[in-house]
Amino acid sequence: MPRPKFQTLTEQMFYVLLCLRDECYGIDLFDKVSALTQGRVTVGSGTMYNLLEQFLDAGMIREVNVEGRRRSRWIIRLTR
């Protein structure tokens, strides 16, 4: 039986969500994660945007501002 999604977070998932406490652009998350972990954890662009899509689909985050084709800001939605 597969484990439920998001029951266990990877380091990258954890730090991306932690950085999304404040509204920010997706592109800013690369620098925020690196700064928060003092360069120990990095997230590639494919992983970053895949995680953002998964978090969005799961209702964990929401888009705050959309500019044309570019989904520009994300913020965590506290569910509990």
Buried (B, 14 or more C-beta within 10 A) or exposed (E): EEEEEEEEEEEBBEBBBBBBEEEBBBEBBBEBBBEEBEEEBEBEEEBBBEBBEBBBEEEBBEEEEEEEEEBBBBBBEEEE
